Amino acid sequence: MSVSYRDALRAALLYGLLSVFWLQISDHLLNSYFDDWGQLAQWQRINGYLWAFISAVLIFIARARLLSFMGVGARLKHQRQDRERLRQAAVVFDCTREGVLVTDCRGTIVHVNRALVEITGYTAAEVLGHRPNMFKSGRHGPEFYQAVFKSLQESGDWNGEIWNRRKDGEVYPQWQTVRAITDGKGQVTHYVAVFTDISAIKKSQTELTRLAHHDALTDLPNRLLFTDRTEQALASALRHSSGCALLMIDLDHFKIVNDSLGHNIGDLLLKRVADRLQRLFGKGFTVARLGGDEFAVLVDNCPRTAEAALAAQQVLEVMKGVFEVEKHQLFISASVGISVFPRDALNAEQLLRNADSALYKAKKAGREGYAVYTEELTTHAQYRVEVANDLRRALEQQELRVYYQPVHDLKTCQLIGVEALVRWQHPVRGLISPGEFIPIAERTGLIAEIDAWVLEQACWQMGQWQSAGVELSFVAVNISSRLFARPELFTLVSTVLADTGLDPALLELEVTESAVMDDSQAALEQMHRLRTLGLRLAIDDFGTGFSSLLRLKQLPVQKLKIDQGFVAGLPADNDDVAIVRAVIALSQSMGLAVQAEGIEHVEQAQLLLDLTCDLGQGYWFGRPMPASELDWQRAPAMHG
Ligand SMILES: Nc1nc2c(ncn2[C@@H]2O[C@H](COP(=O)(O)O[C@H]3[C@@H](O)[C@H](n4cnc5c(=O)[nH]c(N)nc54)O[C@@H]3COP(=O)(O)O)[C@@H](O)[C@H]2O)c(=O)[nH]1
C-alpha cells in the first residue's frame, strides 16, 4: 500500500473514532443535562448539525491539504501559463519575418508559417505533406546535405547558408537554422527549420564589392582590382616562364575639355575613351581606369618590349578618330608609358611605378606618343628624390639666392622694372639654375615655400631700392600654380607687404596661364582677393596654355607676358610673328600691358617695338643678376 493510501486510511480511521467518541460523549452529556424529552430532542438535532458542520470543515481542510499535497493548484496555474505561452508562440510563429518549417521525424512537412509562404511562393497546402527537398535549388551536391544531417545527428542542430528555389523557379540564398526536437526519452519527434531570405543582403554585398573594385563612371576595374589582376598575371607569368606588359595611358590636355565644355562632357568623353579601349583590346585583357584621365591595360603573354610598343601604337591610333559627345566633335590624343615584366620589374607595384615613369617621359617628349621604361628613368626618379631632400636642407641653410632680371620700356629703352628669379647656391655644385630644381620643387610641393621666401626677399629688396631713390615701377615675383591654388596666399602676401612696408602698387605677381586656367573659378576669386591689396597681376608664358578668351576677359590682370618660345622665332618665323602680333593686339584690345620675354637680339627688340609691344625682357637687355650688380642707367639703343 502506498504512503498516500496509508495516510488516507489513517485519516478515515481517525475520523471514525472521533465520530464515535463525539456521539458517545454528546449523547451522554445531553442525557444527563436534559430531562425533558422535547428539549433533549431539540439539542440532539443541534448536536447533529454541529457535527455535520465540523465534518464539513474537516473535509474542507483535508481536501485543501490533499490538493496542495498533490500539486493540482500549481498544475492548473502552469496549464494556464502554458496556454498563454502557446498563444503567444502561435502569434510569433505567424508574424515573424523568418520562414519556419516543421517536419516530423521522417521529414514530412507538418507545419509552415506565413513567412515561408511569402518567401517561397508556395501555399501552405502545396507544402504540407511533402518533404523539404521540394525547395532544392540544385546548387548543392549530396555531400552538402549529408553534412547537414550529420550535424543534426551529432549536435542536434545545423546552421548555415543554403540556396533554395522559389515556386517561380528563382534560386535564392537563405540563412537557415535547423534543430531536432526530442521527446522525454531523447527520441527525435520533429525537425524545425527557421530561415531568413538573404538575397537582398547578398545583392548589396555583391554591389559593394563591385563598387570597391570598379570605377563608377566607366565601370572599368579600378586601381585596386587592376593591381590585384596584375599581381595574378605576374604570378602566372612566373609559373609559365612567360611575361606581360603594362601600358599606362594618360589623355593629353584633357583638362581643356573639362574647363571649356564642362565636367559632364568630360565624363562622357572618358566613357567613350573607355569603350574604345575595351573594344580595341577585347575581353581577354584588363583595361582599367586608374583615376582622372588615366587608364591602364594589362597585356598578358607579352614579354617583349616590341610587342608592347605595338599595343601602345594601337592605342595612339584608336584615339585618333573623332569622339562624338552630345553634338560635340572632340579630338583627343594620349600618351602611353610601357613597362614589361620581368624585364623592368618583379612585382605589380614596381611595374605600375615604372610604367608611370615611362608615361612621364612620354609626356615630356611632347605627348601623343609612347615611351618605354628604362633604368635611366629610375635613376632620374632617384635623382629627383635626392634633389628634393637637398632642397629642404637648402631652404633651412639659406642657400637660395634671388637674382633680378631687368625689364625695359621698349620705346625709351629705360629699365623700369625687374623680375625676381631664384637660384640655388649649392655648397658643392655651385650656382644651380631654377630650371633644374623648380620642376622637382613643384612635384614635391616645396615650391610654395620657395615662392614665399622669394616674395619676402624681393619685397624687402624693392623697399631698399625705394629708400635709395631708385626709380622702379615694379618688382615681379613668380607664383607657382601650387601656391596660387592655396587660399593662404592672400594672407602671405598681405603679411609680407605689411612686414616690408612696400607700396603694393610696386609689386607684380606673375602667374602662369595654366595655373589660372586649371581651376578658373577659384583662380578668378584668388585674383580678385589679391587685387584688393593694390598689387598688379601678370599672366606669364602667355600663348603656351589654352586660355579661353572669354575667361581671360574676366580675369583682373594688368599684363600679358609673351612666352619666349614665340620671341625666339622673331623676326624670321612668320608663324611666330603672327602669334606675337595677335597677342599684342589682344592685350591692347583688352587694355592690358604686354611684355615680351627672351629677347636676345636687337632685331627681336626692334620688331617687337614695331609691333607696338610695351615692355621687353631678355639677355639682350640684361641677364638675371644679384641685386648689387644691376645697372640702373643701362638703356641699350635699338638704332645703332
Ligand atoms: N615659381 C617660381 N618659378 C621661378 C622662380 N624663379 C625662376 N622660376 C622659373 O624657373 C624657370 C627658369 O628660370 P630662369 O632659369 O631664371 O630663367 C628665366 C630667365 O633667366 C630666362 N630668360 C630671360 N631672358 C632670356 C633670354 O633672353 N634667353 C633665354 N634663353 N632665357 C631668358 O627666362 C626665365 C624667365 O622666365 P619667366 O618666369 O617665364 O619670365 C622659369 O620658368 C622661371 O619662371 C621662382 O622664384 N618661383
The ligand as a Gaussian input file, in Angstrom:
#p B3LYP/6-31G(d) Opt

LIG

0 1
 N       57.743000      79.559000     -59.124000
 C       58.913000      80.119000     -59.376000
 N       59.496000      79.925000     -60.583000
 C       60.678000      80.506000     -60.794000
 C       61.316000      81.277000     -59.832000
 N       62.481000      81.690000     -60.361000
 C       62.566000      81.201000     -61.597000
 N       61.475000      80.478000     -61.858000
 C       61.141000      79.795000     -63.069000
 O       62.140000      78.890000     -63.393000
 C       62.255000      78.820000     -64.799000
 C       63.655000      79.075000     -65.202000
 O       64.053000      80.338000     -64.704000
 P       65.413000      81.000000     -65.086000
 O       66.427000      79.967000     -65.352000
 O       65.638000      82.058000     -64.117000
 O       65.051000      81.588000     -66.482000
 C       64.466000      82.866000     -66.559000
 C       65.366000      83.749000     -67.307000
 O       66.690000      83.589000     -66.930000
 C       65.139000      83.278000     -68.695000
 N       65.477000      84.281000     -69.674000
 C       65.359000      85.619000     -69.565000
 N       65.798000      86.200000     -70.685000
 C       66.206000      85.228000     -71.522000
 C       66.734000      85.196000     -72.792000
 O       66.947000      86.211000     -73.438000
 N       67.005000      83.987000     -73.349000
 C       66.776000      82.845000     -72.659000
 N       67.082000      81.704000     -73.269000
 N       66.287000      82.841000     -71.423000
 C       65.990000      84.009000     -70.859000
 O       63.748000      83.094000     -68.743000
 C       63.277000      82.760000     -67.469000
 C       62.238000      83.738000     -67.070000
 O       61.060000      83.043000     -67.030000
 P       59.685000      83.739000     -66.711000
 O       59.395000      83.482000     -65.294000
 O       58.754000      82.997000     -67.613000
 O       59.793000      85.171000     -67.028000
 C       61.318000      79.864000     -65.381000
 O       60.136000      79.243000     -65.804000
 C       61.029000      80.738000     -64.241000
 O       59.707000      81.279000     -64.282000
 C       60.669000      81.473000     -58.580000
 O       61.152000      82.167000     -57.667000
 N       59.469000      80.879000     -58.396000

